[in-house]
Every structure is written in structure tokens, then in C-alpha cells.
Amino acid sequence: MAIAARCPAADRLRDAVITEIKCPECGRSIEMFSIFPVSQCECGFTAYNDSQNCVKWCRYAKECVGEELYAKMTAKQKGAP
């Protein structure tokens, strides 16, 4: 899997990394898990995970993150456009 070894985002997507972002609606912190496409704030605001964009366009994404995680990341999420 030489392709995945070169991908700078692969580790972030395969192993959950937690970051905090500030909710633009209420200012609270939202925990954003790198393996989930969306997170909800306590106020109800839905924050979308930008780190997963490569899964949408990279032709090696399924090979890179694995079939199971690829299926989860590309599944239509409730409330997602």
C-alpha cells in the first residue's frame, strides 16, 4: 500500500484524532473527530469535517482508508447536503 503511506491525511482518517472548533452560532467548543463527517454542537449547529474532503475525490481513498471506513465516510449523513 505505497499510495497510502505517502498520503498526509491517511493517518488522521484511519486513527481518530480529536480537534476542537469554535461554534459559529454560540461560541461553544465542538469536538470534531477526524473519522466522522459531522459533529453537533450543544446548540444544535452542525459542523462538517473538512479533513475528509480527500475521500470524496481521491481515486485511492478506498484503498487508503479501507473499505469499511470508506463506506462510513461516503454514506449520506442525516442533515448533510
Backbone bond lengths (Angstrom), bond angles and torsions (degrees), N, CA, C in turn:
res aa  C-N    CA-C-N  psi(-1)  N-CA   C-N-CA  omega(-1)  CA-C   N-CA-C  phi
1 M - - - 1.457 - - 1.525 110.07 -
2 A 1.274 117.33 59.46 1.459 123.14 -178.41 1.520 112.06 -63.88
3 I 1.324 117.33 -33.12 1.468 121.07 -179.21 1.524 109.94 -61.31
4 A 1.336 117.79 -49.92 1.459 121.69 -177.59 1.521 111.97 -63.84
5 A 1.312 117.55 -33.32 1.455 120.78 -178.93 1.528 111.07 -64.93
6 R 1.308 117.94 -26.80 1.463 121.61 -179.61 1.528 112.60 -89.41
7 C 1.296 118.26 -14.15 1.462 121.42 -175.78 1.534 110.29 -77.28
8 P 1.321 118.02 120.77 1.463 119.84 -178.34 1.528 113.70 -69.34
9 A 1.309 118.41 -20.75 1.465 120.76 -178.44 1.522 113.19 -93.65
10 A 1.304 118.36 -12.26 1.466 121.87 -172.76 1.517 113.09 -57.08
11 D 1.305 118.82 -46.29 1.458 120.95 -179.15 1.522 111.66 -63.55
12 R 1.314 116.65 -39.36 1.475 121.16 178.91 1.517 111.48 -63.03
13 L 1.324 116.45 -33.80 1.453 120.10 -176.59 1.527 112.09 -84.24
14 R 1.319 117.35 -34.11 1.464 120.05 -179.76 1.520 111.97 -78.56
15 D 1.310 118.32 -37.22 1.464 123.72 -179.75 1.517 108.01 -112.27
16 A 1.315 115.78 125.64 1.461 120.27 -176.77 1.523 112.01 -60.25
17 V 1.319 114.91 126.70 1.455 122.59 174.16 1.524 105.57 -119.00
18 I 1.310 116.43 131.53 1.461 120.63 -179.00 1.526 108.99 -103.04
19 T 1.321 115.09 127.58 1.458 120.64 173.41 1.525 106.86 -124.91
20 E 1.298 116.43 159.22 1.455 120.72 176.49 1.516 108.77 -113.06
21 I 1.323 114.64 135.73 1.460 120.49 174.64 1.518 107.61 -123.23
22 K 1.291 116.05 157.52 1.464 121.35 179.55 1.525 109.10 -90.90
23 C 1.308 115.97 129.10 1.464 120.80 178.67 1.526 109.06 -67.02
24 P 1.331 117.65 126.33 1.461 119.98 179.64 1.528 113.02 -72.55
25 E 1.329 116.62 -14.60 1.464 119.80 -179.26 1.530 112.53 -87.31
26 C 1.349 116.74 -46.12 1.465 119.52 -173.52 1.520 114.34 -122.17
27 G 1.335 117.94 -12.91 1.452 121.53 178.55 1.520 115.32 88.91
28 R 1.330 117.85 -4.71 1.472 120.18 177.56 1.520 109.73 -69.97
29 S 1.336 115.43 163.58 1.458 120.96 175.17 1.521 109.90 -82.66
30 I 1.326 115.60 138.17 1.465 122.27 175.38 1.521 106.50 -115.91
31 E 1.342 116.58 125.74 1.457 119.99 174.83 1.519 108.67 -79.14
32 M 1.333 116.06 122.60 1.453 121.49 -179.62 1.522 107.88 -110.39
33 F 1.320 116.43 114.31 1.453 122.02 176.91 1.522 108.34 -88.61
34 S 1.318 117.00 131.14 1.461 121.17 -174.30 1.522 113.51 -63.48
35 I 1.328 118.59 -21.64 1.465 120.45 -177.86 1.523 113.55 -92.74
36 F 1.331 117.69 -2.07 1.463 120.64 178.84 1.528 110.44 -111.13
37 P 1.323 117.78 140.32 1.466 120.17 -176.99 1.525 114.60 -74.02
38 V 1.328 118.01 -25.21 1.463 121.09 -178.99 1.523 110.05 -141.53
39 S 1.327 115.12 156.98 1.461 122.56 171.41 1.513 107.29 -137.03
40 Q 1.320 115.36 148.40 1.461 121.17 179.78 1.520 110.15 -105.37
41 C 1.309 115.81 138.71 1.458 121.75 171.69 1.524 108.06 -83.94
42 E 1.312 116.64 160.90 1.458 120.97 176.73 1.528 112.02 -59.56
43 C 1.332 116.90 -27.60 1.462 120.88 -179.32 1.529 112.75 -80.61
44 G 1.357 115.85 -8.46 1.458 119.90 179.81 1.515 114.82 104.58
45 F 1.329 117.61 -8.29 1.458 121.24 179.28 1.529 109.66 -65.79
46 T 1.335 117.28 137.89 1.459 122.53 177.33 1.519 109.34 -101.02
47 A 1.337 115.69 121.79 1.464 121.85 177.91 1.524 108.09 -104.25
48 Y 1.323 116.98 132.26 1.456 122.47 -179.35 1.524 110.11 -97.62
49 N 1.314 115.95 143.28 1.452 122.87 -175.67 1.535 110.34 -87.83
50 D 1.309 116.43 105.90 1.464 121.67 -179.28 1.523 112.90 -70.65
51 S 1.336 118.31 -21.10 1.464 119.86 -177.06 1.518 112.42 -68.72
52 Q 1.319 118.03 -12.35 1.457 120.99 -178.79 1.523 113.12 -93.75
53 N 1.293 118.56 4.03 1.459 121.11 -177.76 1.517 113.12 -56.80
54 C 1.330 117.88 -35.67 1.461 120.08 -177.10 1.523 111.52 -63.32
55 V 1.323 118.01 -29.02 1.465 121.22 179.29 1.525 109.99 -64.27
56 K 1.304 117.12 -28.86 1.461 121.11 -179.21 1.523 113.07 -74.86
57 W 1.324 118.28 -29.66 1.469 119.37 -174.05 1.524 115.68 -118.58
58 C 1.332 118.10 -20.13 1.467 119.48 -175.04 1.530 111.38 -76.78
59 R 1.316 117.19 128.78 1.461 120.20 -177.74 1.521 112.38 -71.31
60 Y 1.320 118.02 -13.13 1.460 122.13 178.50 1.538 112.29 -101.16
61 A 1.308 118.11 6.08 1.465 121.58 -173.12 1.527 113.12 -56.55
62 K 1.318 117.99 -45.60 1.461 120.24 -178.44 1.526 110.76 -62.57
63 E 1.313 116.66 -42.30 1.467 121.65 178.01 1.533 110.43 -67.63
64 C 1.292 116.11 -37.52 1.455 122.57 -174.60 1.535 112.33 -69.32
65 V 1.328 117.40 -50.10 1.464 120.24 -175.47 1.526 112.91 -98.27
66 G 1.315 118.07 -10.95 1.463 121.63 -178.52 1.516 111.04 95.99
67 E 1.322 116.16 150.94 1.466 120.49 -174.43 1.521 113.67 -62.87
68 E 1.332 117.17 -41.71 1.468 120.18 -177.25 1.529 111.48 -64.80
69 L 1.333 116.77 -49.75 1.460 120.02 179.40 1.524 110.68 -66.58
70 Y 1.323 117.81 -37.85 1.462 121.56 177.09 1.535 110.44 -58.11
71 A 1.338 116.83 -44.65 1.462 121.18 179.32 1.529 110.55 -62.01
72 K 1.315 117.88 -42.21 1.474 121.04 179.05 1.518 111.22 -65.09
73 M 1.333 116.15 -40.95 1.462 120.17 -175.44 1.524 112.84 -74.88
74 T 1.319 117.13 -24.30 1.463 119.58 -178.36 1.520 112.81 -101.08
75 A 1.325 117.53 -4.36 1.467 120.36 178.25 1.530 109.17 -68.63
76 K 1.301 115.15 143.21 1.474 120.40 178.34 1.521 108.68 -65.54
77 Q 1.292 117.36 123.12 1.457 122.71 -178.77 1.525 110.45 -92.86
78 K 1.308 115.96 145.57 1.462 121.64 176.64 1.530 108.96 -58.89
79 G 1.291 116.31 125.23 1.455 121.81 179.99 1.516 114.47 86.55
80 A 1.333 118.37 -7.05 1.467 120.33 -179.26 1.533 109.44 -82.75
81 P 1.330 116.48 147.39 1.469 119.39 179.89 1.521 112.58 -68.69
